[in-house]
Amino acid sequence: MTKSNPSVYSDANETPPMNEALPLGMQHVLAMFASNVTPSIIVAGAAGLAFGGAEQVYLIQMAMLFAGIATLFQTVGLGPIGARLPIMQGTSFAFVGVLAGIAATQGLSVALTSCIIAGLVHFALGSIIVKIRSWFPPLVTGLVILAIGLYLIPVGIKYAAGGAADFQMAADSFGSLKHWSVALTVIVVSLVIKFRTNGILSNASILIGLVAGYVLAYMLGMVSFGGVAKASWITGLQVLPFGFEFNLGAVIGVILVSIVSAVETVGDVSATTKAGAGREATDAEISGATYADGLGTAVAGVFGGLPNTSFSQNVGIVSMTGVMSRHVVTIAGVIMLLCGLLPKVGATIASMPFPVLGGGVIVMFGMVAAAGMNVLSEVSMNRRNMIIIAISLTVGLGLNLVPGAVQHLPGIWKTLATSAVAPTAFLAIVLNKVLPDEA
């Protein structure tokens, strides 16, 4: 939605009238909705939860509910918590690699316990984040984002082809024309909407593509609404629904990704103030945003939700519209919160066949990788930096592709070593610190 008057609502505390604020808030929801629920679907699949089952539906609900709650932490604030800026929160793709590996080998109890502890550490970072920003230059953050995207791309292809035996799909139907026709419909519709429309439609292009693919899948007899019929209308929250189980290696892995996520949020806050108000973010805004990130992650973990972070695509909406009002994003947060309380919504999303989801995530995961490349474009490609990129990506992605290379590592350490994201982040941070700058 394009603003008619760029001078209006350029202050975070301005409140547009409801007839303007509601569609502006819905625009933020549509832009992040598909990306927000996808990580929960992937981690649920890695944990072996029944596709479309009650536990998977619950994880999807928590993704929506705590995206809303974490957004309110950010926009409304509580004491030092929250940037009080139009920052939309949602479930983070950054954690998918690590959490999927932990969930597959250690179970959701270990994965979600690690999220709670990492969220508390993330919260504590709010007091020092301004001081350690220099540890995470574009070289490090760009590498990590690129590794996340590259790690996830095979997942998108597998889903688009119809899943696989480990995802409860018949092996003989894998890669069938029916599956690919649905996935390609999602991709084509998403691209057409993205580049042939503007405003709300353009920002919701992937969501519209998913709806188109869903309709085609239904026409081809691939959709079952049995889970939707069984789902209740209102949900009740469960404390530690999968239990509490501590594993040091898992906690370290999730904390490492949390630190990188915190730095991404710093970038989003800075981009928001620059785009919406033409100024640099204050230390209080950066610290408050980090506190909100961590608190949102920790609280979500207690009830079965995955880690939250700021959503960069919503920063793009602020830049495009010029609407800096945090109250607009507060409305978006309330909408997500209400969706999270309705199991029927979660069950409808869970009924989405793999090829529909696959078409959407091919676009989403590719964009994550492209975003990492965009960040790296700011880096001088001298020999030092190229060596850091080469070693970090080669080891990080290489161990993921050849997990047998570390088969003698104990349990969780093997999981972290083959997660792609954790070793890439660790090596990038260390090498950037120890290798001398070139003259």
Beta strands, then each sheet from edge to edge (+ up, - down):
strand 1: 89-91
strand 2: 308-310
sheet 1: 1+ 2-
end
